[in-house]
Amino acid sequence: MKDLTFAEFLDKKPLYYKKIDHERVHVAYRMLKPHIDRPKTVHVVGTNGKGSTGRMISHLAYQEAGSREQGASLSVGHFSSPHILKFNERIWMNGSDASDEVLEAAHQKLFAILGEKMSHALSYFEYTTLLAFVVFENCDLMVLEAGLGGEFDATNVCDKELSVITPIGIDHQAFLGDSIEEIAATKIRSIQSGGKVLIAPQPYEEVVEVAAQIAEKKGVEFFLSKQKVETREQLEYVAFEKSWSSYLVDNAMVALQALDILNIPYDIEAFRTLELFGRFYPLTKNIRIDVGHNPLAAKAIVGAMEPDTVLIYNSLDDKDYEEVLRTLKPKVKRVEIIRIDSQRATTVKDIEAALEKVGLPYSDFQNSMEDDQHYLVFGSFYTVEAFLKKLKVKS
């Protein structure tokens, strides 16, 4: 095991676990902590918008540093998950995905500190979270995207200066709770006692109420997202040029406020150089790809979809795919089901049953598209990955 490369080591770890020892990663972090520095840290927690909001914070902080006089720099790292085509996408630093060489060096250091037994015991996500800490140890700012949870998430092991709570919806009930209040509490209890928390616009009022209660108990400085008219108007110009959906403008407003709270300067014009691959992203003039996978994500993009869009779709089995399809139906002409490679994928038969119930015509995806049709690839990271591989798009 000790002679394995990083790629070989990760390949031996399963992606999913029926049960996880939540204390284990805290033990591992206590072993690692004396050997690395912790940058100023932002923890991004929620159901939707975590990846784009975190990358916006990271990109603007880094771009502002790059625009200063020579010698004044700010090093920024962003940890996100999952990836679409290559693991390196999860660990972004100073404008680029981490190289294989950087990841390998960090793996060798982390493995040596933790030892073979602990390194092997940690889950895929736990190990890669700690790996990001090693990669980012010399950064000035580290932005961490939580996985499916919050309170018990591996990203919650370290202290943080600011927690950003993105829109929270009904998802992952088996792990987080059955009601929106339970789900919100599980995620928001991750906020740092005595720290700061920023609450993004929420689809459920109960989330704000839960957040306020937890923040008061923990003595946290509480910020609600503010919509400045002048800033919104400036962002709308950028959004038009970049073909952003309105939800990305909302996320950008939150990212700017997060930087204000942290007293990190920025230039809104830097958004023009930001690429949010997989977030209602225009792959071509008539094909958009979006890694969204739940009803909340569907509601966020349906307004921006073209009428009579062909939906290329599949879903993981724990998602409310019937509600997703029902939400997108007003803009969908037909659905093409694409096969995905995941042990969590729902069956084609179940997808077909949902389509029949919703009343949408469907067929199998044949890897052929027409120039006069609008297409949306949607359903999960796996759906987008399967589509890009069929198109032979490389990372």
For each residue, the residues with C-beta under 8 A, 3 or more apart:
1: 4 9 12 116 119 120
2: 111 116
3:
4: 1 8 9 12
5: 8 9 104 107
6: 9 10 100 103 104 106 107 108
7: 10 11 87 100
8: 4 5 11 12
9: 1 4 5 6 12 13 107 111 119
10: 6 7 13 87 124 127 128
11: 7 8
12: 1 4 8 9
13: 9 10 123 124 127
14: 17 124
15: 124
16: 343 344
17: 14 20 123
18:
19:
20: 17 24 123
21: 24
22: 25 26 152
23: 26 27
24: 20 21 27 28 118 121 122 126
25: 22 28 29 122 123 126 129 130 154 157
26: 22 23 29 30 157
27: 23 24 30 31 118
28: 24 25 31 32 114 118 122 126 130
29: 25 26 32 33 130 133 157 158
30: 26 27 33
31: 27 28 113 114 118
32: 28 29 35 36 110 113 114 130 133 134
33: 29 30 36 38 158
34:
35: 32 109 113
36: 32 33 133 134 137
37: 137 138
38: 33 41 133 137 142 158 159
39: 75 77 136 137 138 139 140 141 142
40: 140 141 142 161 262
41: 38 141 142 143 144 158 159 160 161 162
42: 54 57 141 142 143 144 160 161 162 163 164 258 262
43: 144 146 155 156 160 162 163 164 190 191 192
44: 50 53 54 57 143 144 145 146 163 164 166
45: 50 146 150 153 163 164 165 166 187 188 190
46: 49 50 146 164 165 166 167 168 187 200
47: 166 167 168 169 171 183 187 294 296
48: 166 167 169 247 292 294 296 297 300
49: 46 52 53 166 167 200 247 250 251 254 300
50: 44 45 46 53 54 80 145 146 166
51: 54 55 80 145 279 291
52: 49 55 56 248 251 276 279
53: 44 49 50 56 57 164 166 200 251 254 255 258
54: 42 44 50 51 57 58 78 80 143 144 145 164
55: 51 52 58 59 78 80 92 274 276
56: 52 53 59 60 251 252 255 271 274
57: 42 44 53 54 60 61 78 143 164 255 258 259
58: 54 55 61 62 76 77 78 92 141 143
59: 55 56 62 63 95 270 271 273 274
60: 56 57 63 64 255 256 259 266 267 268 270 271
61: 57 58 64 65 74 76 141 259 264 266
62: 58 59 65 66 74 75 76 94 95
63: 59 60 66 67 95 266 267 270 273
64: 60 61 67 68 74 264 265 266 267 270
65: 61 62 68 72 73 74 75 76
66: 62 63 73 95
67: 63 64 267 270
68: 64 65 72 73
69: 72
70:
71:
72: 65 68 69
73: 65 66 68
74: 61 62 64 65 140 141 264
75: 39 62 65 93 94 138 139 140 141
76: 58 61 62 65 93 94 139 140 141 142 143
77: 39 58 91 92 93 94 132 135 136 139 141 142 143
78: 54 55 57 58 91 92 93 142 143 145
79: 90 91 92 129 132 136 142 143 144 145 155
80: 50 51 54 55 89 90 92 145
81: 90 125 128 145 147
82: 90 381
83: 86 87 88 89 90 381
84: 89 277 278 291 381 384 385 388 395
85: 89 385 388 389 393 394 395
86: 83 89 97 395
87: 7 10 83 90 103 128
88: 83 91 97 98 99 100 103 395
89: 80 83 84 85 86 92 97 395
90: 79 80 81 82 83 87 128 132
91: 77 78 79 88 97 98 102 103 128 131 132 135
92: 55 58 77 78 79 80 89 95 96 97 98
93: 75 76 77 78 96 98 102 135 136 139
94: 62 75 76 77
95: 59 62 63 66 92
96: 92 93 99
97: 86 88 89 91 92
98: 88 91 92 93 102 103 106 135
99: 88 96 102 103
100: 6 7 88 103 104
101: 104 105
102: 91 93 98 99 105 106 135
103: 6 87 88 91 98 99 100 106 107 131 135
104: 5 6 100 101 107 108
105: 101 102 108 109
106: 6 98 102 103 109 110 131 134 135
107: 5 6 9 103 104 110 111 131
108: 6 104 105 111 112
109: 35 105 106 112 113 134
110: 32 106 107 113 114 119 127 130 131 134
111: 2 9 107 108 114 115 116 119
112: 108 109 115
113: 31 32 35 109 110
114: 28 31 32 110 111 118 119 122 130
115: 111 112 118 119
116: 1 2 111 119 120
117: 120 121
118: 24 27 28 31 114 115 121 122
119: 1 9 110 111 114 115 116 122 127
120: 1 116 117
121: 24 117 118
122: 24 25 28 114 118 119 126 127 130
123: 13 17 20 25 126 127 154
124: 10 13 14 15 127 128
125: 81 128 129 147 154
126: 24 25 28 122 123 129 130 154
127: 10 13 110 119 122 123 124 130 131
128: 10 81 87 90 91 124 125 131 132
129: 25 79 125 126 132 133 144 154 155 157
130: 25 28 29 32 110 114 122 126 127 133 134 154
131: 91 103 106 107 110 127 128 134 135
132: 77 79 90 91 128 129 135 136 142 144
133: 29 32 36 38 129 130 136 137 142 158
134: 32 36 106 109 110 130 131 137
135: 77 91 93 98 102 103 106 131 132
136: 39 77 79 93 132 133 139 142
137: 36 37 38 39 133 134
138: 37 39 75
139: 39 75 76 77 93 136 142
140: 39 40 74 75 76
141: 39 40 41 42 58 61 74 75 76 77 262 264
142: 38 39 40 41 42 76 77 78 79 132 133 136 139
143: 41 42 44 54 57 58 76 77 78 79
144: 41 42 43 44 54 79 129 132 155 158 160
145: 44 50 51 54 78 79 80 81 155
146: 43 44 45 46 50 149 150 153 155 156 187 190
147: 81 125 153 154 155
148: 153 171 172 175 176
149: 146 152 153 156 172 175 176 186 187 190
150: 45 146 153 156 186 187 188 189 190
151: 156 186 187 189 190
152: 22 149 156 186
153: 45 146 147 148 149 150 156 190
154: 25 123 125 126 129 130 147 157
155: 43 79 129 144 145 146 147 158
156: 43 146 149 150 151 152 153 190
157: 25 26 29 129 154
158: 29 33 38 41 133 144 155
159: 38 41 192 195
160: 41 42 43 144 163 192 195
161: 40 41 42 192 195 196 262
162: 41 42 43 195 196 197 198 258 261 262
163: 42 43 44 45 160 190 191 192 195 196 197 198
164: 42 43 44 45 46 53 54 57 197 198 200 254 258
165: 45 46 168 187 188 191 197 198 199 200 207 211
166: 44 45 46 47 48 49 50 53 200 251 254
167: 46 47 48 49 200 201 202 203 296
168: 46 47 165 180 183 184 187 188 202 203 204 207
169: 47 48 180 183 203 204 294 295 296
170: 173 180 183 294 295 296 320
171: 47 148 176 183 294 296 319
172: 148 149 175 176 183 318
173: 170 176 177 178 183
174: 318
175: 148 149 172
176: 148 149 171 172 173 182 183 186 187
177: 173 181 182 183 185 186
178: 173 182
179: 182 183
180: 168 169 170 183 184 204 206 207
181: 177 184 185 206 210
182: 176 177 178 179 185 186
183: 47 168 169 170 171 172 173 176 177 179 180 186 187
184: 168 180 181 187 188 204 206 207 210 211
185: 177 181 182 188 189 210 214
186: 149 150 151 152 176 177 182 183 189
187: 45 46 47 146 149 150 151 165 168 176 183 184 190
188: 45 150 165 168 184 185 191 197 207 210 211 214
189: 150 151 185 186 214
190: 43 45 146 149 150 151 153 156 163 187
191: 43 163 165 188 195 197 214 215 218 220
192: 43 159 160 161 163 195 196 218 220
193: 218 219 220
194: 218 219 220
195: 159 160 161 162 163 191 192 218 220 221
196: 161 162 163 192 220 221 223 261
197: 162 163 164 165 188 191 211 215 220 221 222 223
198: 162 163 164 165 223 224 225 254 257 258 261
199: 165 202 207 208 211 222 223 224 225
200: 46 49 53 164 165 166 167 225 250 251 254
201: 167 225 250 254
202: 167 168 199 205 207 208
203: 167 168 169 207 296 299
204: 168 169 180 184 207
205: 202 208 209
206: 180 181 184 209 210
207: 165 168 180 184 188 199 202 203 204 210 211
208: 199 202 205 211 212 224
209: 205 206 212 213
210: 181 184 185 188 206 207 213 214
211: 165 184 188 197 199 207 208 214 215 222
212: 208 209 215 216 222
213: 209 210 216 217
214: 185 188 189 191 210 211 217 218 220
215: 191 197 211 212 218 220 221 222
216: 212 213 219 220 222
217: 213 214
218: 191 192 193 194 195 214 215
219: 193 194 216
220: 191 192 193 194 195 196 197 214 215 216
221: 195 196 197 215
222: 197 199 211 212 215 216
223: 196 197 198 199 257 261
224: 198 199 208
225: 198 199 200 201 253 254 257
226: 253 257
227: 232 253
228: 231 232 253
229: 232 233
230: 233 234
231: 228 234 235 253 256 268
232: 227 228 229 235 236 249 253
233: 229 230 236 237
234: 230 231 237 238 268
235: 231 232 238 239 249 252 253 268 271
236: 232 233 239 240 249
237: 233 234 240 241
238: 234 235 241 242 244 252 268 269 271 272
239: 235 236 242 243 244 246 248 249 252
240: 236 237 243 244
241: 237 238 272
242: 238 239 271 272 274
243: 239 240 280 282
244: 238 239 240 248 249 276 280
245: 248 249 280 300 301 303 304
246: 239 249 250 300 303 304
247: 48 49 250 251 280 300 301
248: 52 239 244 245 251 252 276 279 280
249: 232 235 236 239 244 245 246 252 253
250: 49 200 201 246 247 253 254
251: 49 52 53 56 166 200 247 248 254 255
252: 56 235 238 239 248 249 255 256 271
253: 225 226 227 228 231 232 235 249 250 256 257
254: 49 53 164 166 198 200 201 225 250 251 257 258
255: 53 56 57 60 251 252 258 259
256: 60 231 252 253 259 260 266 268
257: 198 223 225 226 253 254 260 261
258: 42 53 57 162 164 198 254 255 261 262
259: 57 60 61 255 256 262 264 265 266
260: 256 257 263
261: 162 196 198 223 257 258
262: 40 42 141 161 162 258 259
263: 260
264: 61 64 74 141 259
265: 64 259
266: 60 61 63 64 256 259 270
267: 60 63 64 67 270
268: 60 231 234 235 238 256 271
269: 238 272
270: 59 60 63 64 67 266 267 273 274
271: 56 59 60 235 238 242 252 268 274
272: 238 241 242 269
273: 59 63 270
274: 55 56 59 242 270 271
275: 281
276: 52 55 244 248 279 281
277: 84 281 289
278: 84 281 289 290 291 381 384
279: 51 52 248 276 290 291
280: 243 244 245 247 248 288 290 301 304
281: 275 276 277 278 288 289 290
282: 243 285 287 288
283: 287 288 289 377 393
284: 287
285: 282
286: 369 371 372 373 374 375
287: 282 283 284 369 375 376 377
288: 280 281 282 283 374 375 376 377
289: 277 278 281 283 376 377 378 384 387 388
290: 278 279 280 281 297 301 376 377 378 384
291: 51 84 278 279 380 381 383 384
292: 48 297 298 300 301 378
293: 297 315 316 319 324 378 379 380 381 383
294: 47 48 169 170 171 297 298 319 320 324
295: 169 170 298 299 320 323 324 327
296: 47 48 167 169 170 171 203 299 300
297: 48 290 292 293 294 300 301 324
298: 292 294 295 301 302 323 324 327 328 378
299: 203 295 296 302 327
300: 48 49 245 246 247 292 296 297
301: 245 247 280 290 292 297 298 304 305 376 378
302: 298 299 305 327 328 330 331
303: 245 246
304: 245 246 280 301
305: 301 302 309 328 331 332 374 376
306: 309 331 374
307: 331
308: 331 332 333 373 374
309: 305 306 331 332 333 374 375 376
310: 332 333 334 335 336 369 373 374 375 376
311: 328 332 334 335 336 375 376 378
312: 335 336 338 365 375 376 377 378 383 387
313: 325 335 336 337 338 351 377 378 379 383
314: 337 338 339 340 345 346 351 379 380 382 383 386
315: 293 319 321 324 345 346 351 379 380 383
316: 293 319 342 344 345 346 380 382
317: 344 345 346 347 350
318: 172 174 344
319: 171 293 294 315 316 324 346 380
320: 170 294 295 323 324
321: 315 324 325 346 350 351 354 379
322: 325 326 354 357 358
323: 295 298 320 326 327
324: 293 294 295 297 298 315 319 320 321 327 328 378 379
325: 313 321 322 328 329 332 335 354 355 358 360
326: 322 323 329 358
327: 295 298 299 302 323 324
328: 298 302 305 311 324 325 331 332 376 378
329: 325 326 332 358 359 360
330: 302
331: 302 305 306 307 308 309 328
332: 305 308 309 310 311 325 328 329 335 360
333: 308 309 310 373
334: 310 311 360 361 362 363
335: 310 311 312 313 325 332 355 360 361 362 363
336: 310 311 312 313 362 363 364 365 366
337: 313 314 348 351 352 362 363 364 365
338: 312 313 314 365 377 383 386 387 390
339: 314 348 365 386
340: 314 345 379 380 382 383 385 386
341: 345 382 386
342: 316 345 380 382
343: 16
344: 16 316 317 318
345: 314 315 316 317 340 341 342 382
346: 314 315 316 317 319 321 350 351
347: 317 350 351
348: 337 339 351 352
349: 352 353
350: 317 321 346 347 353 354
351: 313 314 315 321 337 346 347 348 354 355
352: 337 348 349 355 356 362
353: 349 350 356 357
354: 321 322 325 350 351 357 358
355: 325 335 351 352 358 360 361 362
356: 352 353 359
357: 322 353 354
358: 322 325 326 329 354 355
359: 329 356
360: 325 329 332 334 335 355
361: 334 335 355
362: 334 335 336 337 352 355
363: 334 335 336 337 366
364: 336 337
365: 312 336 337 338 339 387 390
366: 336 363
367: 390 391
368:
369: 286 287 310 373 375
370: 373
371: 286
372: 286
373: 286 308 310 333 369 370
374: 286 288 305 306 308 309 310
375: 286 287 288 309 310 311 312 369
376: 287 288 289 290 301 305 309 310 311 312 328
377: 283 287 288 289 290 312 313 338 383 384 387
378: 289 290 292 293 298 301 311 312 313 324 328 383
379: 293 313 314 315 321 324 340 382 383 384
380: 291 293 314 315 316 319 340 342 383 384
381: 82 83 84 278 291 293 384 385
382: 314 316 340 341 342 345 379 385 386
383: 291 293 312 313 314 315 338 340 377 378 379 380 386 387
384: 84 278 289 290 291 377 379 380 381 387 388
385: 84 85 340 381 382 388 389
386: 314 338 339 340 341 382 383 389 390
387: 289 312 338 365 377 383 384 390 391
388: 84 85 289 384 385 391 393
389: 85 385 386 392 393
390: 338 365 367 386 387
391: 367 387 388
392: 389
393: 85 283 388 389
394: 85
395: 84 85 86 88 89
